């Protein structure tokens, strides 16, 4: 028995052909430098969600998220191309509406098809294959906002491969490499207009913070209405549906976390933009608020310039 066969028997390895898409944000460390922590957390959580949603749409599974890099697995190579090409097309819209950082995100993508080995002995979902390594190396050599495909993937793409450009042989990887970049303009979703006037529901029990919020919204000529607890908010939400909610996580009785969870579970307000505010300013607090459903975060004591910046970002994401 040769060593490969012995290893296969030992680990109960099974193999099948899969296509892997390696995606990474170009210069992410530099992009994050000097940025507010909540902007970083929100932007990259939103980016991960974009990739995950598109992967699901194209029948792929996210197998790993390491830092700002993601690996997605497909059973069909043509589905992998669907993800890669749509992600490049969606990125400009993401940068306009959901990127809260001062620099746009730019990505590199590598795609390769080959054998992958799995083993229950090594743990559920653990993958062993140079296929993943080749996908990652193709990604690393790609230009920003470009995709590089290996010959193995290109050869089974059919008509979708007509738009790819052949770069030539890569001796280190042992494959011909093909490249794709989005060319020309793409038609995005219909543009929405900012409501007039913007209705803002403030749910806050601290009078000093209410005063700062009201002053900022008065200058912007937003129609702001204040309630001091969740019961009052529940009475207002039905007859006066807001375009934006400012929600304190520090409310007494029922916590702001519970109220945020409840709003997101209600189909009437599941997509209403919500900015959470709190004295709790750890990274875990900010990340938790975004995961539950907040679209922005502000630290107390509130700063009028930050209020203005954050509300404009969130409203732009939803309406412009």
One Martini backbone bead per residue (centre of mass of N, CA, C, O) as a GRO file, in nm:
protein
  320
    1UNK     BB    1   0.094   0.037   0.025
    2UNK     BB    2   0.071   0.351  -0.022
    3UNK     BB    3   0.081   0.651   0.138
    4UNK     BB    4  -0.186   0.768   0.028
    5UNK     BB    5  -0.365   0.525   0.097
    6UNK     BB    6  -0.301   0.520   0.397
    7UNK     BB    7  -0.403   0.805   0.461
    8UNK     BB    8  -0.693   0.764   0.364
    9UNK     BB    9  -0.763   0.538   0.567
   10UNK     BB   10  -0.690   0.691   0.830
   11UNK     BB   11  -0.891   0.958   0.757
   12UNK     BB   12  -1.135   0.912   0.574
   13UNK     BB   13  -1.119   1.010   0.284
   14UNK     BB   14  -1.279   1.243   0.066
   15UNK     BB   15  -1.360   1.323  -0.283
   16UNK     BB   16  -1.399   1.631  -0.485
   17UNK     BB   17  -1.513   1.856  -0.710
   18UNK     BB   18  -1.418   2.204  -0.685
   19UNK     BB   19  -1.488   2.555  -0.646
   20UNK     BB   20  -1.277   2.839  -0.569
   21UNK     BB   21  -1.323   3.156  -0.396
   22UNK     BB   22  -1.097   3.423  -0.362
   23UNK     BB   23  -1.129   3.701  -0.125
   24UNK     BB   24  -0.997   4.045  -0.113
   25UNK     BB   25  -0.895   4.331   0.046
   26UNK     BB   26  -0.737   4.609  -0.051
   27UNK     BB   27  -0.565   4.764   0.187
   28UNK     BB   28  -0.717   4.744   0.473
   29UNK     BB   29  -0.529   4.874   0.680
   30UNK     BB   30  -0.525   5.156   0.550
   31UNK     BB   31  -0.834   5.205   0.547
   32UNK     BB   32  -0.858   5.189   0.876
   33UNK     BB   33  -0.686   5.419   0.922
   34UNK     BB   34  -0.836   5.663   1.129
   35UNK     BB   35  -1.098   5.522   1.192
   36UNK     BB   36  -1.388   5.451   1.307
   37UNK     BB   37  -1.491   5.173   1.460
   38UNK     BB   38  -1.791   5.168   1.363
   39UNK     BB   39  -1.722   5.196   1.061
   40UNK     BB   40  -1.560   4.938   1.033
   41UNK     BB   41  -1.763   4.733   1.134
   42UNK     BB   42  -1.996   4.796   0.946
   43UNK     BB   43  -1.857   4.769   0.668
   44UNK     BB   44  -1.752   4.466   0.705
   45UNK     BB   45  -2.021   4.337   0.768
   46UNK     BB   46  -2.156   4.427   0.504
   47UNK     BB   47  -1.954   4.289   0.318
   48UNK     BB   48  -1.991   3.999   0.418
   49UNK     BB   49  -2.293   3.993   0.348
   50UNK     BB   50  -2.269   4.036   0.048
   51UNK     BB   51  -2.106   3.783  -0.014
   52UNK     BB   52  -2.295   3.575   0.120
   53UNK     BB   53  -2.549   3.639  -0.048
   54UNK     BB   54  -2.423   3.583  -0.328
   55UNK     BB   55  -2.337   3.297  -0.272
   56UNK     BB   56  -2.621   3.187  -0.222
   57UNK     BB   57  -2.745   3.270  -0.496
   58UNK     BB   58  -2.495   3.083  -0.640
   59UNK     BB   59  -2.454   2.813  -0.466
   60UNK     BB   60  -2.273   2.886  -0.217
   61UNK     BB   61  -2.003   2.841   0.034
   62UNK     BB   62  -1.879   2.964   0.319
   63UNK     BB   63  -1.567   2.847   0.461
   64UNK     BB   64  -1.413   3.137   0.512
   65UNK     BB   65  -1.296   3.394   0.758
   66UNK     BB   66  -0.996   3.598   0.718
   67UNK     BB   67  -1.040   3.875   0.809
   68UNK     BB   68  -1.080   4.005   0.474
   69UNK     BB   69  -1.102   3.710   0.393
   70UNK     BB   70  -1.262   3.487   0.145
   71UNK     BB   71  -1.416   3.155   0.110
   72UNK     BB   72  -1.572   2.990  -0.173
   73UNK     BB   73  -1.792   2.718  -0.250
   74UNK     BB   74  -1.834   2.506  -0.548
   75UNK     BB   75  -1.982   2.270  -0.769
   76UNK     BB   76  -1.998   2.498  -0.994
   77UNK     BB   77  -1.819   2.701  -1.196
   78UNK     BB   78  -2.042   2.897  -1.304
   79UNK     BB   79  -2.121   2.999  -1.019
   80UNK     BB   80  -1.854   3.138  -0.948
   81UNK     BB   81  -1.870   3.353  -1.170
   82UNK     BB   82  -2.127   3.486  -1.073
   83UNK     BB   83  -2.008   3.598  -0.815
   84UNK     BB   84  -1.761   3.756  -0.918
   85UNK     BB   85  -1.913   3.945  -1.121
   86UNK     BB   86  -2.130   4.062  -0.926
   87UNK     BB   87  -1.941   4.180  -0.713
   88UNK     BB   88  -1.808   4.390  -0.899
   89UNK     BB   89  -2.081   4.535  -0.971
   90UNK     BB   90  -2.167   4.598  -0.658
   91UNK     BB   91  -1.935   4.769  -0.528
   92UNK     BB   92  -2.007   5.066  -0.600
   93UNK     BB   93  -2.275   5.065  -0.442
   94UNK     BB   94  -2.154   4.996  -0.171
   95UNK     BB   95  -1.966   5.247  -0.149
   96UNK     BB   96  -2.204   5.454  -0.158
   97UNK     BB   97  -2.409   5.319   0.079
   98UNK     BB   98  -2.215   5.128   0.302
   99UNK     BB   99  -1.959   5.290   0.312
  100UNK     BB  100  -1.808   5.455   0.609
  101UNK     BB  101  -1.556   5.523   0.468
  102UNK     BB  102  -1.315   5.724   0.296
  103UNK     BB  103  -1.262   5.458   0.139
  104UNK     BB  104  -1.278   5.241  -0.101
  105UNK     BB  105  -1.345   4.927  -0.188
  106UNK     BB  106  -1.110   4.676  -0.292
  107UNK     BB  107  -1.078   4.381  -0.502
  108UNK     BB  108  -0.971   4.036  -0.508
  109UNK     BB  109  -0.985   3.746  -0.742
  110UNK     BB  110  -0.985   3.382  -0.712
  111UNK     BB  111  -1.011   3.089  -0.945
  112UNK     BB  112  -1.051   2.729  -0.871
  113UNK     BB  113  -1.032   2.387  -0.998
  114UNK     BB  114  -1.064   2.084  -0.787
  115UNK     BB  115  -0.952   1.878  -0.563
  116UNK     BB  116  -1.112   1.773  -0.253
  117UNK     BB  117  -1.060   1.705   0.095
  118UNK     BB  118  -1.235   1.507   0.340
  119UNK     BB  119  -1.280   1.473   0.715
  120UNK     BB  120  -1.409   1.347   1.005
  121UNK     BB  121  -1.147   1.309   1.167
  122UNK     BB  122  -1.065   1.634   1.136
  123UNK     BB  123  -1.344   1.751   1.092
  124UNK     BB  124  -1.591   1.942   1.017
  125UNK     BB  125  -1.517   2.082   0.699
  126UNK     BB  126  -1.240   1.996   0.647
  127UNK     BB  127  -0.979   2.097   0.419
  128UNK     BB  128  -0.777   1.923   0.158
  129UNK     BB  129  -0.594   2.143  -0.064
  130UNK     BB  130  -0.441   2.308  -0.338
  131UNK     BB  131  -0.686   2.455  -0.452
  132UNK     BB  132  -0.697   2.683  -0.242
  133UNK     BB  133  -0.410   2.793  -0.292
  134UNK     BB  134  -0.452   2.875  -0.589
  135UNK     BB  135  -0.681   3.071  -0.545
  136UNK     BB  136  -0.517   3.259  -0.356
  137UNK     BB  137  -0.283   3.324  -0.564
  138UNK     BB  138  -0.462   3.450  -0.777
  139UNK     BB  139  -0.562   3.677  -0.599
  140UNK     BB  140  -0.277   3.803  -0.532
  141UNK     BB  141  -0.221   3.861  -0.859
  142UNK     BB  142  -0.443   4.043  -0.883
  143UNK     BB  143  -0.602   4.309  -0.968
  144UNK     BB  144  -0.786   4.548  -0.887
  145UNK     BB  145  -1.098   4.452  -0.973
  146UNK     BB  146  -1.017   4.146  -1.033
  147UNK     BB  147  -1.014   3.831  -1.212
  148UNK     BB  148  -0.874   3.501  -1.164
  149UNK     BB  149  -0.843   3.218  -1.380
  150UNK     BB  150  -0.815   2.904  -1.435
  151UNK     BB  151  -0.808   2.655  -1.662
  152UNK     BB  152  -1.004   2.461  -1.513
  153UNK     BB  153  -1.234   2.674  -1.512
  154UNK     BB  154  -1.243   2.786  -1.802
  155UNK     BB  155  -1.303   2.502  -1.953
  156UNK     BB  156  -1.618   2.502  -1.802
  157UNK     BB  157  -1.774   2.787  -1.884
  158UNK     BB  158  -1.817   2.862  -2.169
  159UNK     BB  159  -1.972   3.153  -2.254
  160UNK     BB  160  -1.859   3.310  -2.000
  161UNK     BB  161  -1.549   3.311  -2.118
  162UNK     BB  162  -1.551   3.535  -2.349
  163UNK     BB  163  -1.463   3.784  -2.143
  164UNK     BB  164  -1.191   3.665  -2.119
  165UNK     BB  165  -0.842   3.712  -2.051
  166UNK     BB  166  -0.536   3.607  -2.161
  167UNK     BB  167  -0.224   3.594  -1.983
  168UNK     BB  168  -0.107   3.299  -1.932
  169UNK     BB  169   0.157   3.136  -1.804
  170UNK     BB  170   0.194   2.982  -1.472
  171UNK     BB  171   0.453   2.821  -1.337
  172UNK     BB  172   0.396   2.814  -1.027
  173UNK     BB  173   0.088   2.690  -1.083
  174UNK     BB  174   0.039   2.528  -1.355
  175UNK     BB  175  -0.124   2.762  -1.535
  176UNK     BB  176  -0.348   2.913  -1.697
  177UNK     BB  177  -0.449   3.261  -1.720
  178UNK     BB  178  -0.752   3.445  -1.647
  179UNK     BB  179  -0.926   3.758  -1.710
  180UNK     BB  180  -1.145   3.993  -1.520
  181UNK     BB  181  -1.336   4.298  -1.590
  182UNK     BB  182  -1.529   4.555  -1.548
  183UNK     BB  183  -1.719   4.700  -1.816
  184UNK     BB  184  -1.861   4.968  -1.788
  185UNK     BB  185  -2.185   5.011  -1.727
  186UNK     BB  186  -2.439   4.964  -1.479
  187UNK     BB  187  -2.757   4.862  -1.381
  188UNK     BB  188  -2.924   4.964  -1.122
  189UNK     BB  189  -3.121   5.046  -0.899
  190UNK     BB  190  -3.356   5.238  -0.817
  191UNK     BB  191  -3.378   5.561  -0.735
  192UNK     BB  192  -3.407   5.718  -0.434
  193UNK     BB  193  -3.568   5.951  -0.235
  194UNK     BB  194  -3.570   6.184  -0.011
  195UNK     BB  195  -3.766   6.254   0.220
  196UNK     BB  196  -4.047   6.499   0.261
  197UNK     BB  197  -3.992   6.496   0.542
  198UNK     BB  198  -3.787   6.370   0.770
  199UNK     BB  199  -3.864   6.107   0.988
  200UNK     BB  200  -3.775   6.117   1.342
  201UNK     BB  201  -3.723   5.876   1.594
  202UNK     BB  202  -3.676   5.938   1.939
  203UNK     BB  203  -3.519   5.704   2.177
  204UNK     BB  204  -3.487   5.887   2.482
  205UNK     BB  205  -3.406   5.962   2.841
  206UNK     BB  206  -3.188   6.185   2.786
  207UNK     BB  207  -3.207   6.523   2.771
  208UNK     BB  208  -2.930   6.606   2.654
  209UNK     BB  209  -2.950   6.420   2.401
  210UNK     BB  210  -3.212   6.528   2.290
  211UNK     BB  211  -3.114   6.818   2.240
  212UNK     BB  212  -2.896   6.750   2.032
  213UNK     BB  213  -3.080   6.613   1.827
  214UNK     BB  214  -3.287   6.839   1.781
  215UNK     BB  215  -3.089   7.053   1.681
  216UNK     BB  216  -2.985   6.901   1.432
  217UNK     BB  217  -3.274   6.852   1.296
  218UNK     BB  218  -3.357   7.146   1.274
  219UNK     BB  219  -3.139   7.235   1.072
  220UNK     BB  220  -3.241   6.998   0.859
  221UNK     BB  221  -3.560   6.982   0.866
  222UNK     BB  222  -3.658   6.766   1.048
  223UNK     BB  223  -3.905   6.541   1.171
  224UNK     BB  224  -3.901   6.533   1.518
  225UNK     BB  225  -3.965   6.266   1.759
  226UNK     BB  226  -4.016   6.218   2.113
  227UNK     BB  227  -3.928   5.945   2.328
  228UNK     BB  228  -3.867   5.771   2.661
  229UNK     BB  229  -3.993   5.489   2.569
  230UNK     BB  230  -4.123   5.194   2.449
  231UNK     BB  231  -4.426   5.247   2.483
  232UNK     BB  232  -4.433   5.513   2.327
  233UNK     BB  233  -4.315   5.400   2.064
  234UNK     BB  234  -4.545   5.197   2.001
  235UNK     BB  235  -4.765   5.423   1.965
  236UNK     BB  236  -4.616   5.579   1.721
  237UNK     BB  237  -4.533   5.379   1.488
  238UNK     BB  238  -4.803   5.335   1.349
  239UNK     BB  239  -4.910   5.644   1.280
  240UNK     BB  240  -4.569   5.720   1.269
  241UNK     BB  241  -4.369   5.633   1.037
  242UNK     BB  242  -4.039   5.624   1.014
  243UNK     BB  243  -3.725   5.685   0.843
  244UNK     BB  244  -3.589   5.715   1.139
  245UNK     BB  245  -3.402   5.568   1.415
  246UNK     BB  246  -3.325   5.667   1.751
  247UNK     BB  247  -3.157   5.433   1.974
  248UNK     BB  248  -3.137   5.360   2.296
  249UNK     BB  249  -2.952   5.117   2.494
  250UNK     BB  250  -3.011   5.275   2.797
  251UNK     BB  251  -3.277   5.186   2.876
  252UNK     BB  252  -3.513   5.126   3.079
  253UNK     BB  253  -3.608   4.829   3.151
  254UNK     BB  254  -3.642   4.767   2.859
  255UNK     BB  255  -3.408   4.717   2.650
  256UNK     BB  256  -3.267   4.823   2.359
  257UNK     BB  257  -3.205   4.542   2.253
  258UNK     BB  258  -3.494   4.430   2.262
  259UNK     BB  259  -3.621   4.647   2.083
  260UNK     BB  260  -3.447   4.597   1.834
  261UNK     BB  261  -3.531   4.303   1.794
  262UNK     BB  262  -3.835   4.363   1.762
  263UNK     BB  263  -3.821   4.542   1.511
  264UNK     BB  264  -3.683   4.323   1.324
  265UNK     BB  265  -3.937   4.120   1.364
  266UNK     BB  266  -4.100   4.343   1.227
  267UNK     BB  267  -4.219   4.384   0.912
  268UNK     BB  268  -4.264   4.702   0.925
  269UNK     BB  269  -3.938   4.742   1.060
  270UNK     BB  270  -3.702   4.563   0.927
  271UNK     BB  271  -3.591   4.828   0.728
  272UNK     BB  272  -3.556   5.045   0.923
  273UNK     BB  273  -3.358   5.284   1.004
  274UNK     BB  274  -3.094   5.241   1.262
  275UNK     BB  275  -2.961   5.423   1.542
  276UNK     BB  276  -2.735   5.362   1.783
  277UNK     BB  277  -2.705   5.454   2.136
  278UNK     BB  278  -2.418   5.481   2.376
  279UNK     BB  279  -2.200   5.432   2.654
  280UNK     BB  280  -2.131   5.179   2.516
  281UNK     BB  281  -1.791   5.137   2.344
  282UNK     BB  282  -1.731   4.868   2.258
  283UNK     BB  283  -1.678   4.649   2.010
  284UNK     BB  284  -1.898   4.447   2.100
  285UNK     BB  285  -2.132   4.647   2.108
  286UNK     BB  286  -2.125   4.737   1.815
  287UNK     BB  287  -2.145   4.457   1.683
  288UNK     BB  288  -2.412   4.371   1.813
  289UNK     BB  289  -2.589   4.595   1.695
  290UNK     BB  290  -2.544   4.514   1.398
  291UNK     BB  291  -2.641   4.216   1.416
  292UNK     BB  292  -2.934   4.287   1.506
  293UNK     BB  293  -2.982   4.585   1.308
  294UNK     BB  294  -2.806   4.814   1.293
  295UNK     BB  295  -2.683   5.104   1.083
  296UNK     BB  296  -2.572   5.255   1.342
  297UNK     BB  297  -2.332   5.445   1.559
  298UNK     BB  298  -2.333   5.621   1.885
  299UNK     BB  299  -2.169   5.807   2.114
  300UNK     BB  300  -2.160   5.886   2.445
  301UNK     BB  301  -2.159   6.183   2.414
  302UNK     BB  302  -2.298   6.367   2.186
  303UNK     BB  303  -2.221   6.481   1.853
  304UNK     BB  304  -2.329   6.686   1.611
  305UNK     BB  305  -2.142   6.599   1.378
  306UNK     BB  306  -2.191   6.292   1.413
  307UNK     BB  307  -2.490   6.294   1.374
  308UNK     BB  308  -2.485   6.405   1.087
  309UNK     BB  309  -2.304   6.195   0.955
  310UNK     BB  310  -2.465   5.936   1.027
  311UNK     BB  311  -2.743   6.011   0.909
  312UNK     BB  312  -2.649   6.060   0.618
  313UNK     BB  313  -2.538   5.778   0.566
  314UNK     BB  314  -2.800   5.616   0.619
  315UNK     BB  315  -2.987   5.767   0.423
  316UNK     BB  316  -2.818   5.715   0.172
  317UNK     BB  317  -2.840   5.403   0.176
  318UNK     BB  318  -3.172   5.405   0.149
  319UNK     BB  319  -3.245   5.679  -0.060
  320UNK     BB  320  -2.982   5.747  -0.278
   0.00000   0.00000   0.00000
